[in-house]
Amino acid sequence: MTRNILITGATSGIGKANAYAFAKSGENLILTGRRSYLLEEIQAELQAQYGVQVWIYQLDVTKLEEVEVICSRILSEVGQIDVLVNNAGLALGLEKFQDYNTLDMMTMMDTNVKGLIAVTRQILPSMVENNSGHIINIGSTAGLYAYAGAAVYAATKAAVKVLSDGIRIDTIDKNIKVTTVQPGIVETDFSQVRFHGDKARAASVYAGIEALQADDIADITLYIANQPAHVQISDITVMATKQATGFMVHKDN
């Protein structure tokens, strides 16, 4: 049976890779993101390449009223959501907490924590009503291992892990699964966003190490979503081979 997969932050990186992985598997996609022109491009590519149904909705998860309106439209126009992949998130800056740009800190909180809460709060009641569904939250090894210059980012990803655990407890009497995926170093535009468009500095993050790719995380997400009904993967941590913890990476010269 074809499922409806809702992915937030689907215009790039891990979100986009997830869209392609699920489309290749024959699932219907509901894709959201802030950049409508990229959503349109992805929609056209997926429908042409895989023949799946793709709905797109421009959405900024930091805007509560917008989340409520768009999620209501999705449930009305698409119907039941079988899998929600909360992928929308970002890091901004890499400074000591006492020197951090306050707007960057608040933006991370609004996107990574409040946005995830807002979207999940709108979608989960229908899953409860239907006694079926799977929520997959994209966290980070930063949620397990804080590192220098990332106090707030690490805190937001720790929140993702604890939120997932709490939601799993609250839905324990339902046939609903909740999973946290915690990637380590992944080579996407993540660092370019973090460093406000500084491509050289972003490239240096991945120099000397074979980092994970967005497709690697998408393959794992698909695997998680394809487990039998009685199997729930509560959380999974994945790192590059030459990464020992969230902050300890070996780089070849």
JOCOR-V794601 format. One record per pair of residues at least 4 apart in sequence whose ideal C-beta (glycine too) atoms are under 8 Angstrom apart, sorted by the first residue. I is the first residue (numbers start at 1). J is the second residue. If there is no record, write none. Layout:
i	j
I	J
I	J
This chain:
i	j
2	26
2	27
2	28
3	27
3	28
3	82
3	83
4	27
4	28
4	30
4	78
4	79
4	80
4	81
4	82
4	83
5	22
5	27
5	28
5	29
5	30
5	81
5	82
5	83
5	85
5	225
6	30
6	32
6	74
6	81
6	83
6	84
6	85
6	123
7	15
7	18
7	19
7	22
7	29
7	30
7	31
7	32
7	85
7	87
8	15
8	32
8	33
8	59
8	61
8	85
8	86
8	87
8	88
8	115
8	119
9	13
9	15
9	32
9	33
9	61
9	87
9	88
9	89
10	15
10	16
10	18
10	19
10	29
10	31
10	32
10	33
10	39
10	42
10	87
11	15
11	16
11	31
11	33
11	34
11	35
11	38
11	39
11	42
12	16
12	33
12	38
12	188
12	189
13	17
13	186
13	188
13	189
13	190
13	214
14	18
14	87
14	138
14	183
14	186
14	188
14	214
14	217
14	218
15	19
15	33
15	85
15	87
15	88
16	20
16	42
16	214
17	21
17	213
17	214
17	215
17	217
17	218
18	22
18	85
18	87
18	217
18	218
18	221
18	222
19	23
19	29
19	31
19	42
19	46
20	24
20	46
20	215
20	218
21	25
21	215
21	218
21	219
21	221
21	222
22	27
22	29
22	83
22	222
22	225
23	27
23	29
23	46
23	49
23	50
23	52
23	54
24	50
25	222
25	226
26	50
26	52
27	52
27	83
28	52
28	53
28	54
28	55
28	78
29	46
29	52
29	53
29	54
29	55
30	54
30	55
30	56
30	57
30	74
30	78
30	81
31	39
31	42
31	43
31	54
31	55
31	56
31	57
32	39
32	56
32	57
32	58
32	59
32	61
32	70
32	88
33	38
33	39
33	58
33	59
33	88
34	58
34	59
34	60
35	39
35	58
36	40
36	56
36	58
37	41
38	42
39	43
39	56
39	57
39	58
40	44
40	56
41	45
42	46
42	54
42	56
43	47
43	54
43	56
44	48
45	49
46	50
46	52
46	54
47	51
47	52
47	53
47	54
55	74
55	77
55	78
57	70
57	73
57	74
58	70
59	66
59	67
59	70
60	66
61	67
61	88
61	111
61	114
61	115
61	116
61	118
61	119
62	107
62	110
62	111
62	114
62	115
63	67
64	68
64	114
64	118
65	69
66	70
67	71
67	115
67	118
67	119
67	122
68	72
68	118
68	122
69	73
70	74
71	75
71	119
71	122
71	123
72	76
72	122
73	77
74	78
74	81
74	123
75	79
75	80
75	81
75	122
75	123
75	126
80	126
80	127
80	130
80	132
81	123
81	126
81	127
81	133
82	132
82	133
82	134
83	133
83	134
83	135
83	136
83	225
84	119
84	120
84	123
84	124
84	127
84	133
84	134
84	135
84	136
85	136
85	138
85	221
86	116
86	119
86	120
86	135
86	136
86	137
86	138
86	160
87	138
88	111
88	115
88	116
88	119
89	111
89	112
89	115
89	116
89	138
89	156
90	107
90	108
90	111
90	112
90	190
90	193
90	194
91	108
91	150
91	153
91	190
91	193
91	194
92	101
92	104
92	105
92	107
92	108
92	153
92	193
92	194
92	196
93	100
93	101
93	104
93	105
93	149
93	194
93	195
93	196
94	149
94	150
94	194
94	195
95	99
95	100
95	101
95	149
96	100
96	148
96	149
97	151
97	152
100	104
100	105
100	151
100	152
101	105
102	106
103	107
104	108
105	109
105	152
106	110
107	111
108	112
108	152
108	153
108	156
109	113
109	114
109	152
109	156
110	114
110	115
111	115
112	116
112	153
112	156
112	157
112	159
112	160
113	117
113	156
113	159
113	160
113	163
114	118
115	119
116	120
116	137
116	160
116	163
117	121
117	163
118	122
119	123
120	124
120	135
120	163
120	167
121	125
123	127
123	133
123	135
124	128
124	133
124	135
124	167
124	171
124	176
125	129
126	130
126	133
127	131
127	132
127	133
127	135
127	171
127	174
127	176
128	133
128	171
128	174
128	176
131	174
131	175
131	176
132	174
132	175
132	176
133	175
133	176
133	177
134	176
134	177
134	178
134	179
134	225
135	164
135	167
135	176
135	177
135	178
135	179
136	179
136	181
136	221
136	224
136	225
137	160
137	163
137	164
137	178
137	179
137	180
137	181
138	160
138	181
138	183
138	217
138	221
139	143
139	157
139	160
139	161
139	164
139	180
139	181
139	182
139	183
139	235
140	153
140	154
140	157
140	160
140	182
140	183
140	184
140	246
141	145
141	182
141	183
141	184
141	237
141	239
141	243
141	245
141	246
142	146
142	147
142	150
142	153
142	154
142	157
142	158
142	246
143	154
143	156
143	157
143	158
143	159
143	160
143	161
143	182
144	158
144	161
144	182
144	237
144	245
144	246
145	154
145	245
145	246
145	247
146	150
146	151
146	154
146	155
146	246
146	247
147	154
147	246
147	247
148	247
150	154
151	155
152	156
153	157
154	158
154	246
155	159
156	160
157	161
157	182
158	162
159	163
160	164
160	180
161	165
161	180
161	182
161	235
162	166
163	167
164	168
164	178
164	179
164	180
164	234
164	235
165	169
165	178
165	180
165	234
166	170
167	171
167	178
168	172
168	177
168	178
168	232
168	234
171	176
171	178
175	229
177	232
177	233
178	232
178	234
179	224
179	232
179	233
179	234
179	235
179	236
180	234
180	235
180	236
181	217
181	220
181	221
181	224
181	235
181	236
181	238
182	235
182	236
182	237
182	238
183	212
183	217
183	237
183	238
183	239
184	212
184	237
184	238
184	239
184	240
184	243
184	246
185	205
185	206
185	209
185	211
185	212
185	239
185	240
185	243
185	249
186	190
186	211
186	212
186	213
186	214
186	216
186	217
187	206
187	211
187	212
187	213
187	214
188	213
188	214
189	193
189	202
190	194
191	195
191	201
191	202
191	203
191	205
191	206
192	197
192	198
192	199
192	202
193	197
194	202
195	201
195	202
198	202
199	203
200	204
201	205
202	206
203	207
206	211
207	251
208	251
208	252
208	253
209	240
209	242
209	243
209	249
209	250
209	251
209	252
210	240
210	241
210	242
211	240
212	216
212	217
212	238
212	239
212	240
213	217
214	218
215	219
216	220
216	238
217	221
217	238
218	222
219	223
220	224
220	236
220	238
221	225
222	226
223	227
224	233
224	236
227	231
227	232
227	233
239	243
239	244
239	246
240	249
242	249
242	250
242	251
243	248
243	249
243	250
244	248
244	249
244	250
